[in-house]
Amino acid sequence: MSRNGRTFKRPYKRLPKGEHGGIQLLLIHNVEHLGKQGDIVEVKPGYARNYLLPQGMATIATDHHKRMVEKHREKLRAIELEKLKSYRDLADELGKQSITIEANANDEGHLYGSVGPHEITAALKEAGFSLANDQIRLDGPLRELGLYTVRVHLHSEVEANLKVWVVPTAAEDATVS
C-alpha cells in the first residue's frame, strides 16, 4: 500500500469480512456466550484481533480450515464428550465435598472481612482440587458464619454445588472457653 509515493507495511494482516461486516472466525476452543469448538462465528474486528486470535481460541475461517473441521468433526465430538464426562465426574466429587474456611468474626457471627472466591479456591486446592477463581459463582461475598451452598461452574453444561462452612478462627474459640 502506498501513501504519498511511499509504501508502508500494515501493522496487522487484514482479516476477511463476513456477511454483516464482522470477521468470520473458526473456533478452536469453546468460548462461553459465543460458540462451541468447530463453529464458524462472526465477531467484531477488535474482539477477533485483540482477544480470540492472540489467545488461540479461534483462527481465520478459510476454506481449508472449514474442510479440516468437517473431516475431523467426529473426533472433535468424541474429545468433547470425554471432556464433558470428566467434568461431570469432577462435579460429582465436588458435590460430596464440604470445605471449612476459618475467618475472624464478632460474637454475633458477622465476619470482620468477607469470604470470596479466592479463599474458596485456596481451600479447594488444599483438598486436592484445582479450580480458577472465576469458576466459583457467588451471589455476593460471604459475610457471616454458617453453611453456604456455592455453585461451581465447570463447563457451559456442567455446574456443581459445593458446601462451604464458614467457622470462627481457632484462636477465638480458645479465648471464649
Summary of the structure (lengths in Angstrom):
residues: 177
radius of gyration: 23.9
end to end distance: 80.8
largest distance: 86.9
contacts: 441
relative contact order: 0.12
helix: 35%
strand: 33%
